[in-house]
């Protein structure tokens, strides 16, 4: 099984983005989406999930969707939290592939009400270490 991890930081508050909703979809050849999981980040803004990538889906396009609007709406309701404005982003979506069915894919993100910064890294199960 492949491993998908993320670590999300809230750049507005300078903290971990705990409780951020995240959904992973597989994009089907006809364009439809199949949900592979729905989850939320933990108290440290992290998510660690295993994903079954069978031979028929190796290299398929995946879409990771972060529910940014819901997250910031909850943050602005907390006592003492002031947001400059609610932002216009509803979700942040990233499309990528997982070519190795046993690989590890890490997609960290920094987010604010009107911006996101994301980067990716991966490691193959077939690579060996010395």
BALOBA-1460 file (C-alpha; in Angstrom, 3 decimals):
// residues 130
<rec num="1" residu="x" x="0.000" y="0.000" z="0.000"/>
<rec num="2" residu="x" x="1.095" y="3.559" z="-0.675"/>
<rec num="3" residu="x" x="1.482" y="6.007" z="2.185"/>
<rec num="4" residu="x" x="0.203" y="9.569" z="1.855"/>
<rec num="5" residu="x" x="1.156" y="12.126" z="4.493"/>
<rec num="6" residu="x" x="0.737" y="15.847" z="4.903"/>
<rec num="7" residu="x" x="1.652" y="18.485" z="7.462"/>
<rec num="8" residu="x" x="-0.391" y="21.678" z="7.238"/>
<rec num="9" residu="x" x="0.628" y="24.936" z="8.873"/>
<rec num="10" residu="x" x="-1.679" y="27.908" z="9.380"/>
<rec num="11" residu="x" x="0.479" y="30.853" z="8.304"/>
<rec num="12" residu="x" x="-2.076" y="33.355" z="9.618"/>
<rec num="13" residu="x" x="-1.799" y="32.187" z="13.223"/>
<rec num="14" residu="x" x="1.630" y="30.560" z="12.989"/>
<rec num="15" residu="x" x="0.284" y="27.249" z="14.302"/>
<rec num="16" residu="x" x="-0.498" y="23.763" z="13.079"/>
<rec num="17" residu="x" x="-3.749" y="23.514" z="11.107"/>
<rec num="18" residu="x" x="-5.552" y="21.053" z="13.389"/>
<rec num="19" residu="x" x="-8.962" y="19.772" z="12.315"/>
<rec num="20" residu="x" x="-8.561" y="20.636" z="8.625"/>
<rec num="21" residu="x" x="-10.779" y="18.456" z="6.443"/>
<rec num="22" residu="x" x="-8.933" y="16.540" z="3.712"/>
<rec num="23" residu="x" x="-10.343" y="14.290" z="0.981"/>
<rec num="24" residu="x" x="-8.403" y="12.180" z="-1.498"/>
<rec num="25" residu="x" x="-10.044" y="11.349" z="-4.822"/>
<rec num="26" residu="x" x="-8.963" y="9.221" z="-7.754"/>
<rec num="27" residu="x" x="-9.812" y="10.893" z="-11.071"/>
<rec num="28" residu="x" x="-11.427" y="8.288" z="-13.329"/>
<rec num="29" residu="x" x="-10.646" y="8.129" z="-17.079"/>
<rec num="30" residu="x" x="-14.084" y="9.586" z="-17.890"/>
<rec num="31" residu="x" x="-13.414" y="12.511" z="-15.529"/>
<rec num="32" residu="x" x="-15.475" y="11.442" z="-12.525"/>
<rec num="33" residu="x" x="-13.980" y="11.290" z="-9.041"/>
<rec num="34" residu="x" x="-13.929" y="8.353" z="-6.626"/>
<rec num="35" residu="x" x="-13.342" y="9.258" z="-2.972"/>
<rec num="36" residu="x" x="-10.538" y="7.170" z="-1.454"/>
<rec num="37" residu="x" x="-10.753" y="8.722" z="2.024"/>
<rec num="38" residu="x" x="-12.151" y="11.639" z="4.037"/>
<rec num="39" residu="x" x="-10.157" y="12.647" z="7.108"/>
<rec num="40" residu="x" x="-9.062" y="15.570" z="9.271"/>
<rec num="41" residu="x" x="-5.614" y="16.643" z="10.335"/>
<rec num="42" residu="x" x="-4.579" y="15.836" z="13.912"/>
<rec num="43" residu="x" x="-3.648" y="18.339" z="16.637"/>
<rec num="44" residu="x" x="-0.226" y="18.758" z="15.016"/>
<rec num="45" residu="x" x="-1.738" y="19.528" z="11.587"/>
<rec num="46" residu="x" x="-0.655" y="16.123" z="10.289"/>
<rec num="47" residu="x" x="-2.368" y="13.374" z="8.372"/>
<rec num="48" residu="x" x="-1.007" y="9.875" z="7.716"/>
<rec num="49" residu="x" x="-3.074" y="7.521" z="5.549"/>
<rec num="50" residu="x" x="-2.428" y="4.344" z="3.623"/>
<rec num="51" residu="x" x="-3.929" y="4.148" z="0.166"/>
<rec num="52" residu="x" x="-4.434" y="1.015" z="-1.883"/>
<rec num="53" residu="x" x="-3.138" y="1.618" z="-5.390"/>
<rec num="54" residu="x" x="-3.812" y="-1.510" z="-7.422"/>
<rec num="55" residu="x" x="-2.246" y="-2.248" z="-10.824"/>
<rec num="56" residu="x" x="-5.232" y="-0.818" z="-12.702"/>
<rec num="57" residu="x" x="-4.814" y="2.522" z="-10.921"/>
<rec num="58" residu="x" x="-1.016" y="2.848" z="-10.854"/>
<rec num="59" residu="x" x="-0.203" y="6.282" z="-12.232"/>
<rec num="60" residu="x" x="-3.826" y="7.452" z="-12.098"/>
<rec num="61" residu="x" x="-4.357" y="11.110" z="-11.318"/>
<rec num="62" residu="x" x="-5.322" y="11.767" z="-7.708"/>
<rec num="63" residu="x" x="-6.802" y="14.937" z="-6.255"/>
<rec num="64" residu="x" x="-6.122" y="15.954" z="-2.664"/>
<rec num="65" residu="x" x="-8.670" y="18.544" z="-1.490"/>
<rec num="66" residu="x" x="-8.168" y="20.656" z="1.649"/>
<rec num="67" residu="x" x="-11.340" y="22.284" z="3.093"/>
<rec num="68" residu="x" x="-9.785" y="25.694" z="3.749"/>
<rec num="69" residu="x" x="-12.976" y="27.787" z="4.038"/>
<rec num="70" residu="x" x="-14.489" y="25.530" z="6.710"/>
<rec num="71" residu="x" x="-11.198" y="25.517" z="8.620"/>
<rec num="72" residu="x" x="-10.870" y="29.331" z="8.677"/>
<rec num="73" residu="x" x="-14.555" y="29.778" z="9.546"/>
<rec num="74" residu="x" x="-13.993" y="27.637" z="12.648"/>
<rec num="75" residu="x" x="-10.791" y="29.531" z="13.501"/>
<rec num="76" residu="x" x="-12.500" y="32.933" z="13.294"/>
<rec num="77" residu="x" x="-15.165" y="31.714" z="15.736"/>
<rec num="78" residu="x" x="-12.542" y="31.018" z="18.421"/>
<rec num="79" residu="x" x="-12.241" y="33.581" z="21.236"/>
<rec num="80" residu="x" x="-9.418" y="36.041" z="20.653"/>
<rec num="81" residu="x" x="-8.825" y="35.028" z="17.015"/>
<rec num="82" residu="x" x="-8.930" y="37.886" z="14.555"/>
<rec num="83" residu="x" x="-8.740" y="37.285" z="10.815"/>
<rec num="84" residu="x" x="-8.019" y="40.099" z="8.402"/>
<rec num="85" residu="x" x="-10.797" y="38.915" z="6.095"/>
<rec num="86" residu="x" x="-12.475" y="35.587" z="5.405"/>
<rec num="87" residu="x" x="-10.664" y="35.033" z="2.121"/>
<rec num="88" residu="x" x="-12.140" y="33.813" z="-1.124"/>
<rec num="89" residu="x" x="-10.632" y="30.315" z="-1.284"/>
<rec num="90" residu="x" x="-13.198" y="27.598" z="-0.594"/>
<rec num="91" residu="x" x="-10.874" y="24.633" z="-1.097"/>
<rec num="92" residu="x" x="-7.284" y="24.027" z="-2.088"/>
<rec num="93" residu="x" x="-6.960" y="21.122" z="-4.519"/>
<rec num="94" residu="x" x="-3.811" y="19.473" z="-5.782"/>
<rec num="95" residu="x" x="-3.653" y="16.883" z="-8.567"/>
<rec num="96" residu="x" x="-0.782" y="14.428" z="-8.624"/>
<rec num="97" residu="x" x="0.066" y="10.790" z="-9.388"/>
<rec num="98" residu="x" x="1.238" y="7.919" z="-7.214"/>
<rec num="99" residu="x" x="3.193" y="5.759" z="-9.687"/>
<rec num="100" residu="x" x="4.569" y="3.364" z="-7.057"/>
<rec num="101" residu="x" x="1.770" y="1.366" z="-5.356"/>
<rec num="102" residu="x" x="4.030" y="0.957" z="-2.297"/>
<rec num="103" residu="x" x="5.635" y="4.419" z="-2.363"/>
<rec num="104" residu="x" x="5.550" y="7.152" z="0.254"/>
<rec num="105" residu="x" x="4.138" y="10.535" z="-0.804"/>
<rec num="106" residu="x" x="4.436" y="13.607" z="1.414"/>
<rec num="107" residu="x" x="2.530" y="16.798" z="0.571"/>
<rec num="108" residu="x" x="3.090" y="19.574" z="3.136"/>
<rec num="109" residu="x" x="1.156" y="22.840" z="2.899"/>
<rec num="110" residu="x" x="1.104" y="26.330" z="4.379"/>
<rec num="111" residu="x" x="-2.248" y="28.055" z="4.187"/>
<rec num="112" residu="x" x="-3.868" y="31.416" z="4.829"/>
<rec num="113" residu="x" x="-7.415" y="32.604" z="4.057"/>
<rec num="114" residu="x" x="-6.411" y="33.760" z="0.561"/>
<rec num="115" residu="x" x="-3.296" y="31.765" z="-0.270"/>
<rec num="116" residu="x" x="-1.675" y="28.354" z="-0.128"/>
<rec num="117" residu="x" x="1.846" y="27.103" z="-0.655"/>
<rec num="118" residu="x" x="2.389" y="23.426" z="-1.276"/>
<rec num="119" residu="x" x="5.279" y="21.176" z="-2.208"/>
<rec num="120" residu="x" x="5.655" y="17.455" z="-2.689"/>
<rec num="121" residu="x" x="8.181" y="14.717" z="-2.071"/>
<rec num="122" residu="x" x="8.056" y="10.991" z="-2.616"/>
<rec num="123" residu="x" x="10.123" y="7.886" z="-2.143"/>
<rec num="124" residu="x" x="9.864" y="4.690" z="-4.059"/>
<rec num="125" residu="x" x="9.581" y="1.316" z="-2.370"/>
<rec num="126" residu="x" x="12.060" y="-0.018" z="-4.932"/>
<rec num="127" residu="x" x="14.830" y="2.405" z="-3.913"/>
<rec num="128" residu="x" x="17.426" y="0.997" z="-1.575"/>
<rec num="129" residu="x" x="19.450" y="2.764" z="1.055"/>
<rec num="130" residu="x" x="23.167" y="2.194" z="1.685"/>
